[in-house]
Amino acid sequence: MKKIVIIIVMGFLLVGCQQDTSKIDKEVKGVVYNGVTHGYSYEQAVASGDIVQESGITENISELDSFMSSVDDGNDASIRITKFLTKSVPVINSLEYRNNKFEYTAYQQQQVIYDDISVNETSEHTEYVLTSGDESLVILRISN
């Protein structure tokens, strides 16, 4: 009987002491998100036309200007904003404009619909802000 109790206790200890690697695996081992997989490099993001931010540097700002022009003209448009926490860990967000609404999908979250986008400029930075009613979300901040 003692052996059975010891085996059961050891089993619980082994199960309880295992590290939950499912989140790490999802982040590191090739989850497809917004059309890209882990291993999506800074260089690939820039070459794909993403608006890319890393360590205070922003690449492909002209893509954002094109997006804003399309929105101003009432045309459907989409962009991908990729922020690198390190050179190898992308956080990929997408923004689509269609049917006079903005659909923003943050990294591994569900889509949220916004009514408008505004550009707020200060001497220190430029912010792109989505708004809907009383809600707002800064999707991109670029240092001047």
C-alpha positions as CSV (number, residue, x, y, z in Angstrom):
1,M,0.0,0.0,0.0
2,K,2.9,2.4,0.8
3,K,4.4,1.7,-2.6
4,I,1.1,2.7,-4.3
5,V,0.8,5.9,-2.3
6,I,4.5,6.8,-3.0
7,I,4.0,6.1,-6.7
8,I,0.9,8.3,-6.8
9,V,2.6,11.1,-4.9
10,M,5.7,10.9,-7.2
11,G,3.3,11.1,-10.2
12,F,1.7,14.2,-8.9
13,L,5.1,15.8,-8.2
14,L,6.3,15.0,-11.7
15,V,3.2,16.4,-13.3
16,G,3.2,19.4,-11.1
17,C,6.9,20.2,-11.6
18,Q,6.8,20.1,-15.4
19,Q,7.2,23.5,-17.0
20,D,4.3,24.6,-19.2
21,T,6.1,25.1,-22.5
22,S,3.0,25.3,-24.7
23,K,3.1,29.1,-24.7
24,I,6.9,29.1,-25.5
25,D,6.3,26.5,-28.2
26,K,3.6,28.6,-29.8
27,E,5.9,31.6,-29.8
28,V,9.0,29.8,-31.0
29,K,8.1,26.9,-33.1
30,G,6.4,28.2,-36.2
31,V,2.9,29.5,-35.4
32,V,1.5,31.2,-38.5
33,Y,0.1,34.6,-37.8
34,N,-1.0,37.1,-40.3
35,G,0.6,35.1,-43.0
36,V,4.1,34.7,-41.5
37,T,5.7,32.1,-39.3
38,H,8.3,32.3,-36.5
39,G,11.7,32.9,-38.1
40,Y,10.2,35.9,-39.9
41,S,13.3,38.1,-39.8
42,Y,13.6,41.9,-39.7
43,E,15.0,41.9,-43.2
44,Q,12.0,39.8,-44.5
45,A,9.6,42.1,-42.8
46,V,11.2,45.2,-44.5
47,A,11.3,43.4,-47.9
48,S,7.6,42.4,-47.5
49,G,6.6,46.0,-47.1
50,D,5.7,45.8,-43.4
51,I,6.0,48.9,-41.3
52,V,8.8,47.7,-39.1
53,Q,9.9,49.0,-35.7
54,E,12.9,47.8,-33.6
55,S,15.0,49.7,-31.1
56,G,13.4,53.1,-32.0
57,I,14.0,52.7,-35.7
58,T,11.0,52.6,-38.1
59,E,11.3,51.3,-41.6
60,N,8.9,51.6,-44.6
61,I,7.1,54.7,-43.3
62,S,6.1,55.3,-47.0
63,E,3.8,52.3,-46.8
64,L,1.9,54.0,-44.0
65,D,1.6,57.2,-46.2
66,S,0.2,55.0,-49.0
67,F,-2.3,53.4,-46.6
68,M,-3.4,56.8,-45.3
69,S,-3.8,58.1,-48.9
70,S,-5.9,55.1,-49.8
71,V,-8.1,55.7,-46.8
72,D,-8.5,59.4,-47.6
73,D,-9.6,58.4,-51.1
74,G,-12.1,55.9,-49.7
75,N,-10.3,52.8,-51.1
76,D,-9.8,49.5,-49.3
77,A,-6.3,49.2,-47.9
78,S,-4.3,47.1,-45.6
79,I,-0.9,47.2,-43.8
80,R,1.1,45.0,-41.5
81,I,2.9,46.5,-38.5
82,T,5.7,44.3,-37.3
83,K,7.5,45.3,-34.1
84,F,10.6,43.3,-33.1
85,L,11.3,42.8,-29.4
86,T,14.6,41.4,-30.5
87,K,15.9,40.8,-34.0
88,S,14.3,37.4,-34.0
89,V,11.0,37.9,-32.2
90,P,8.4,39.7,-34.3
91,V,5.1,41.0,-32.9
92,I,2.9,41.2,-36.0
93,N,-0.3,43.3,-36.1
94,S,-2.5,44.0,-39.1
95,L,-4.7,46.9,-40.0
96,E,-7.3,46.8,-42.8
97,Y,-9.6,49.5,-44.0
98,R,-12.8,48.4,-45.7
99,N,-16.5,49.4,-45.8
100,N,-15.5,52.7,-44.0
101,K,-14.2,50.8,-40.9
102,F,-10.8,50.0,-39.6
103,E,-10.2,46.3,-38.6
104,Y,-7.2,46.0,-36.3
105,T,-5.8,42.6,-35.3
106,A,-3.2,42.7,-32.6
107,Y,-0.7,39.8,-32.1
108,Q,-2.6,36.6,-31.2
109,Q,-5.7,38.5,-30.3
110,Q,-9.1,38.9,-31.9
111,Q,-10.0,41.6,-34.4
112,V,-11.4,44.9,-33.2
113,I,-13.3,47.3,-35.4
114,Y,-12.7,51.1,-35.1
115,D,-14.4,54.0,-36.8
116,D,-11.5,56.4,-37.5
117,I,-7.8,56.9,-37.6
118,S,-6.0,60.0,-36.6
119,V,-2.4,61.3,-36.7
120,N,-1.2,63.2,-33.7
121,E,2.1,65.0,-34.1
122,T,4.2,66.5,-31.3
123,S,7.8,67.8,-31.4
124,E,8.8,64.4,-29.9
125,H,6.8,61.8,-31.9
126,T,4.0,61.1,-34.3
127,E,1.2,58.8,-33.2
128,Y,-1.3,56.9,-35.3
129,V,-4.5,56.4,-33.2
130,L,-7.6,54.3,-33.9
131,T,-10.8,55.5,-32.3
132,S,-14.4,54.4,-31.9
133,G,-16.6,56.3,-29.6
134,D,-14.7,56.8,-26.4
135,E,-12.2,54.1,-27.1
136,S,-8.8,54.8,-28.7
137,L,-5.7,52.7,-29.4
138,V,-2.3,54.0,-30.3
139,I,-1.1,51.5,-33.0
140,L,2.1,53.2,-33.9
141,R,4.4,55.8,-32.3
142,I,7.3,57.1,-34.4
143,S,10.0,59.3,-32.8
144,N,10.7,62.5,-34.6
